[in-house]
Amino acid sequence: MPPAALTEWTPQLKHLEQEANIAPHDTNTEREARRHRPALLGIAAALVFVLLLFLGYLFYETDGETDRPVDSSTMETQTAPQ
């Protein structure tokens, strides 16, 4: 036998399940897809723009400079303060 608290909530849960399964019958999905197309294209364009900016930033930061090898004979030596 299920606990009393569970049996009290069972009718309410069944009601919520029935409400969740109900979809509007007058929804025209093709029309909704047409209406959302400009927004989705705008989001895609913004993502491409941000990707291009990020790639540009990476190329800017790594503009072909390479670290020169350090010659230990010309390197200054520093001693830690005592």
DRENNUFI-680879 format. One record per residue: x, y, z of N, C-alpha, C, O in turn; residue in three letters. Coordinates in nm, 3 decimals, always signed. Example, Ala and Ser with C-alpha at 12.3 -4.5 7.8 and 13.67 -1.06 7.14 Angstrom:
2
PT      n_c1      n_c2      n_c3     ca_c1     ca_c2     ca_c3      c_c1      c_c2      c_c3      o_c1      o_c2      o_c3   type
PT    +1.319    -0.569    +0.780    +1.230    -0.450    +0.780    +1.320    -0.330    +0.780    +1.424    -0.332    +0.846    ALA
PT    +1.285    -0.225    +0.708    +1.367    -0.106    +0.714    +1.290    +0.003    +0.787    +1.341    +0.114    +0.804    SER
end
This chain:
82
PT      n_c1      n_c2      n_c3     ca_c1     ca_c2     ca_c3      c_c1      c_c2      c_c3      o_c1      o_c2      o_c3   type
PT    +0.085    -0.118    +0.000    +0.000    +0.000    +0.000    +0.089    +0.124    +0.000    +0.181    +0.132    +0.082    MET
PT    +0.066    +0.220    -0.091    +0.148    +0.340    -0.095    +0.126    +0.428    +0.027    +0.021    +0.422    +0.090    PRO
PT    +0.225    +0.510    +0.059    +0.210    +0.601    +0.173    +0.093    +0.697    +0.152    +0.053    +0.724    +0.038    PRO
PT    +0.040    +0.747    +0.261    -0.077    +0.834    +0.255    -0.048    +0.963    +0.179    -0.133    +1.013    +0.105    ALA
PT    +0.072    +1.016    +0.196    +0.106    +1.141    +0.128    +0.104    +1.122    -0.024    +0.065    +1.213    -0.097    ALA
PT    +0.145    +1.006    -0.070    +0.146    +0.980    -0.213    +0.004    +0.965    -0.268    -0.025    +1.014    -0.377    LEU
PT    -0.082    +0.900    -0.195    -0.220    +0.882    -0.244    -0.294    +1.015    -0.246    -0.386    +1.033    -0.326    THR
PT    -0.256    +1.110    -0.159    -0.322    +1.240    -0.160    -0.284    +1.319    -0.286    -0.366    +1.395    -0.338    GLU
PT    -0.163    +1.301    -0.336    -0.115    +1.377    -0.450    -0.147    +1.311    -0.584    -0.136    +1.376    -0.688    TRP
PT    -0.185    +1.186    -0.585    -0.205    +1.114    -0.710    -0.309    +1.180    -0.801    -0.281    +1.194    -0.920    THR
PT    -0.426    +1.220    -0.754    -0.521    +1.284    -0.845    -0.468    +1.416    -0.903    -0.493    +1.447    -1.020    PRO
PT    -0.396    +1.491    -0.823    -0.342    +1.617    -0.872    -0.235    +1.592    -0.977    -0.226    +1.665    -1.076    GLN
PT    -0.153    +1.489    -0.958    -0.049    +1.457    -1.055    -0.110    +1.411    -1.187    -0.062    +1.448    -1.295    LEU
PT    -0.216    +1.333    -1.180    -0.282    +1.288    -1.303    -0.341    +1.408    -1.378    -0.335    +1.413    -1.501    LYS
PT    -0.396    +1.502    -1.305    -0.450    +1.622    -1.368    -0.340    +1.700    -1.437    -0.359    +1.748    -1.549    HIS
PT    -0.222    +1.714    -1.373    -0.110    +1.785    -1.434    -0.059    +1.713    -1.557    -0.022    +1.777    -1.655    LEU
PT    -0.057    +1.581    -1.554    -0.014    +1.504    -1.671    -0.109    +1.528    -1.789    -0.064    +1.541    -1.903    GLU
PT    -0.238    +1.533    -1.762    -0.334    +1.556    -1.868    -0.317    +1.697    -1.927    -0.327    +1.715    -2.048    GLN
PT    -0.291    +1.796    -1.842    -0.270    +1.931    -1.891    -0.144    +1.941    -1.975    -0.141    +2.015    -2.073    GLU
PT    -0.041    +1.869    -1.937    +0.086    +1.875    -2.009    +0.074    +1.812    -2.147    +0.145    +1.852    -2.239    ALA
PT    -0.014    +1.716    -2.164    -0.029    +1.647    -2.292    -0.121    +1.721    -2.389    -0.130    +1.684    -2.506    ASN
PT    -0.187    +1.824    -2.341    -0.279    +1.897    -2.428    -0.200    +2.002    -2.507    -0.132    +2.086    -2.450    ILE
PT    -0.209    +1.995    -2.637    -0.145    +2.092    -2.725    -0.254    +2.169    -2.798    -0.360    +2.114    -2.828    ALA
PT    -0.229    +2.297    -2.828    -0.330    +2.373    -2.902    -0.350    +2.312    -3.041    -0.254    +2.282    -3.112    PRO
PT    -0.475    +2.295    -3.078    -0.505    +2.231    -3.206    -0.498    +2.330    -3.322    -0.493    +2.289    -3.438    HIS
PT    -0.498    +2.458    -3.292    -0.498    +2.557    -3.400    -0.358    +2.611    -3.432    -0.345    +2.715    -3.495    ASP
PT    -0.254    +2.540    -3.389    -0.118    +2.584    -3.415    -0.076    +2.545    -3.556    -0.082    +2.428    -3.593    THR
PT    -0.035    +2.642    -3.633    +0.014    +2.619    -3.768    +0.166    +2.621    -3.761    +0.227    +2.728    -3.757    ASN
PT    +0.228    +2.504    -3.759    +0.372    +2.496    -3.739    +0.450    +2.554    -3.856    +0.559    +2.608    -3.836    THR
PT    +0.397    +2.545    -3.976    +0.468    +2.605    -4.090    +0.473    +2.757    -4.076    +0.576    +2.819    -4.102    GLU
PT    +0.362    +2.815    -4.036    +0.357    +2.961    -4.019    +0.448    +3.004    -3.904    +0.516    +3.106    -3.912    ARG
PT    +0.449    +2.925    -3.796    +0.537    +2.956    -3.683    +0.683    +2.946    -3.725    +0.765    +3.027    -3.681    GLU
PT    +0.716    +2.848    -3.807    +0.854    +2.834    -3.855    +0.893    +2.954    -3.940    +1.005    +3.004    -3.929    ALA
PT    +0.802    +3.001    -4.025    +0.829    +3.120    -4.107    +0.850    +3.243    -4.020    +0.937    +3.325    -4.049    ARG
PT    +0.772    +3.255    -3.914    +0.783    +3.371    -3.827    +0.913    +3.369    -3.746    +0.965    +3.475    -3.712    ARG
PT    +0.963    +3.252    -3.715    +1.085    +3.242    -3.635    +1.212    +3.248    -3.720    +1.321    +3.269    -3.667    HIS
PT    +1.200    +3.231    -3.850    +1.318    +3.226    -3.937    +1.406    +3.350    -3.925    +1.528    +3.334    -3.914    ARG
PT    +1.353    +3.474    -3.927    +1.442    +3.591    -3.915    +1.518    +3.594    -3.782    +1.636    +3.630    -3.779    PRO
PT    +1.452    +3.558    -3.676    +1.520    +3.557    -3.545    +1.630    +3.453    -3.542    +1.739    +3.479    -3.491    ALA
PT    +1.603    +3.336    -3.595    +1.704    +3.230    -3.596    +1.821    +3.267    -3.687    +1.936    +3.238    -3.654    LEU
PT    +1.792    +3.332    -3.800    +1.900    +3.377    -3.887    +1.983    +3.486    -3.819    +2.105    +3.490    -3.836    LEU
PT    +1.920    +3.572    -3.744    +1.992    +3.676    -3.669    +2.083    +3.615    -3.564    +2.196    +3.660    -3.546    GLY
PT    +2.034    +3.515    -3.494    +2.116    +3.448    -3.393    +2.235    +3.379    -3.459    +2.347    +3.387    -3.409    ILE
PT    +2.210    +3.312    -3.572    +2.319    +3.244    -3.644    +2.421    +3.346    -3.694    +2.542    +3.321    -3.686    ALA
PT    +2.375    +3.459    -3.746    +2.467    +3.563    -3.795    +2.551    +3.619    -3.679    +2.670    +3.644    -3.696    ALA
PT    +2.489    +3.638    -3.564    +2.563    +3.688    -3.448    +2.669    +3.588    -3.404    +2.780    +3.627    -3.369    ALA
PT    +2.637    +3.459    -3.407    +2.735    +3.357    -3.370    +2.852    +3.354    -3.468    +2.967    +3.341    -3.427    LEU
PT    +2.823    +3.366    -3.597    +2.930    +3.369    -3.697    +3.016    +3.493    -3.676    +3.139    +3.485    -3.685    VAL
PT    +2.955    +3.607    -3.648    +3.028    +3.731    -3.625    +3.121    +3.718    -3.505    +3.237    +3.759    -3.511    PHE
PT    +3.070    +3.661    -3.396    +3.152    +3.643    -3.276    +3.265    +3.545    -3.304    +3.377    +3.566    -3.257    VAL
PT    +3.239    +3.440    -3.380    +3.343    +3.344    -3.416    +3.452    +3.412    -3.498    +3.571    +3.389    -3.474    LEU
PT    +3.414    +3.497    -3.594    +3.513    +3.569    -3.674    +3.594    +3.666    -3.589    +3.715    +3.678    -3.607    LEU
PT    +3.527    +3.733    -3.496    +3.600    +3.822    -3.405    +3.701    +3.744    -3.320    +3.813    +3.789    -3.299    LEU
PT    +3.660    +3.628    -3.272    +3.748    +3.546    -3.190    +3.868    +3.497    -3.271    +3.981    +3.500    -3.223    PHE
PT    +3.843    +3.452    -3.392    +3.953    +3.407    -3.477    +4.046    +3.523    -3.511    +4.168    +3.506    -3.514    LEU
PT    +3.990    +3.641    -3.537    +4.071    +3.759    -3.562    +4.157    +3.794    -3.441    +4.274    +3.830    -3.455    GLY
PT    +4.100    +3.782    -3.323    +4.175    +3.808    -3.201    +4.290    +3.708    -3.186    +4.401    +3.746    -3.150    TYR
PT    +4.263    +3.582    -3.215    +4.368    +3.481    -3.206    +4.481    +3.511    -3.304    +4.598    +3.502    -3.268    LEU
PT    +4.448    +3.548    -3.427    +4.550    +3.580    -3.525    +4.625    +3.707    -3.485    +4.746    +3.717    -3.508    PHE
PT    +4.556    +3.803    -3.426    +4.621    +3.925    -3.381    +4.721    +3.897    -3.270    +4.833    +3.949    -3.270    TYR
PT    +4.681    +3.813    -3.176    +4.767    +3.781    -3.063    +4.886    +3.695    -3.104    +4.994    +3.706    -3.045    GLU
PT    +4.868    +3.613    -3.203    +4.977    +3.525    -3.248    +5.018    +3.567    -3.388    +5.010    +3.488    -3.482    THR
PT    +5.062    +3.689    -3.401    +5.090    +3.747    -3.533    +5.225    +3.704    -3.593    +5.288    +3.782    -3.665    ASP
PT    +5.268    +3.586    -3.563    +5.389    +3.534    -3.625    +5.515    +3.560    -3.547    +5.622    +3.515    -3.586    GLY
PT    +5.505    +3.631    -3.437    +5.624    +3.653    -3.356    +5.661    +3.524    -3.286    +5.577    +3.454    -3.231    GLU
PT    +5.788    +3.496    -3.290    +5.836    +3.378    -3.218    +5.935    +3.425    -3.113    +6.003    +3.526    -3.131    THR
PT    +5.944    +3.353    -3.010    +6.040    +3.387    -2.906    +6.180    +3.357    -2.957    +6.207    +3.249    -3.009    ASP
PT    +6.267    +3.454    -2.939    +6.406    +3.434    -2.979    +6.474    +3.347    -2.875    +6.445    +3.357    -2.756    ARG
PT    +6.566    +3.262    -2.920    +6.639    +3.181    -2.822    +6.723    +3.270    -2.732    +6.785    +3.367    -2.778    PRO
PT    +6.725    +3.238    -2.607    +6.798    +3.318    -2.510    +6.943    +3.273    -2.507    +6.972    +3.154    -2.490    VAL
PT    +7.034    +3.369    -2.525    +7.177    +3.339    -2.518    +7.219    +3.356    -2.373    +7.213    +3.467    -2.319    ASP
PT    +7.261    +3.250    -2.312    +7.294    +3.256    -2.170    +7.416    +3.342    -2.142    +7.433    +3.387    -2.028    SER
PT    +7.502    +3.368    -2.241    +7.621    +3.449    -2.216    +7.585    +3.597    -2.204    +7.656    +3.672    -2.136    SER
PT    +7.477    +3.641    -2.267    +7.438    +3.782    -2.258    +7.328    +3.805    -2.157    +7.287    +3.919    -2.134    THR
PT    +7.280    +3.701    -2.098    +7.170    +3.714    -2.003    +7.223    +3.768    -1.870    +7.323    +3.720    -1.819    MET
PT    +7.156    +3.866    -1.816    +7.196    +3.922    -1.689    +7.152    +3.828    -1.579    +7.043    +3.770    -1.583    GLU
PT    +7.236    +3.815    -1.484    +7.200    +3.730    -1.369    +7.160    +3.821    -1.255    +7.223    +3.923    -1.228    THR
PT    +7.055    +3.782    -1.190    +7.008    +3.858    -1.076    +7.014    +3.768    -0.954    +6.984    +3.649    -0.960    GLN
PT    +7.054    +3.826    -0.847    +7.058    +3.750    -0.723    +6.942    +3.797    -0.636    +6.900    +3.912    -0.641    THR
PT    +6.895    +3.706    -0.558    +6.784    +3.739    -0.471    +6.834    +3.828    -0.358    +6.944    +3.807    -0.308    ALA
PT    +6.757    +3.924    -0.317    +6.798    +4.010    -0.204    +6.808    +3.927    -0.077    +6.730    +3.835    -0.052    PRO
PT    +6.906    +3.964    +0.003    +6.927    +3.887    +0.127    +6.882    +3.964    +0.247    +6.893    +3.915    +0.359    GLN
end
